[in-house]
């Protein structure tokens, strides 16, 4: 399987765990699992699992939608994105004149 990051990992009376993975087909898959009281009440089982898959061919559209949501009207966008890329070790080029 591809690269996975943990997005949510909350313990308690209902534990919630959500990952994001780029699978071998290039799809972006969010997968979650709720364990405890809430699923017992709502689905009659102490374990509830769920997935949301964005097909590889739609990842660019999702990326642009996410960038729009995160950075719309952000006048410091270039600096903020550069800092994020640096923090995550993602290569990029930056130019000005």
Protein Blocks (a to p, Z undefined) as FASTA:
>chain_A
ZZdddfbdcedjbdcdddddddfkopacdddddedjklmmmnopabdcddddddfklmmm
mmmmmmmmmmgoiaklmmmmmmmmmmnopacddddZZ
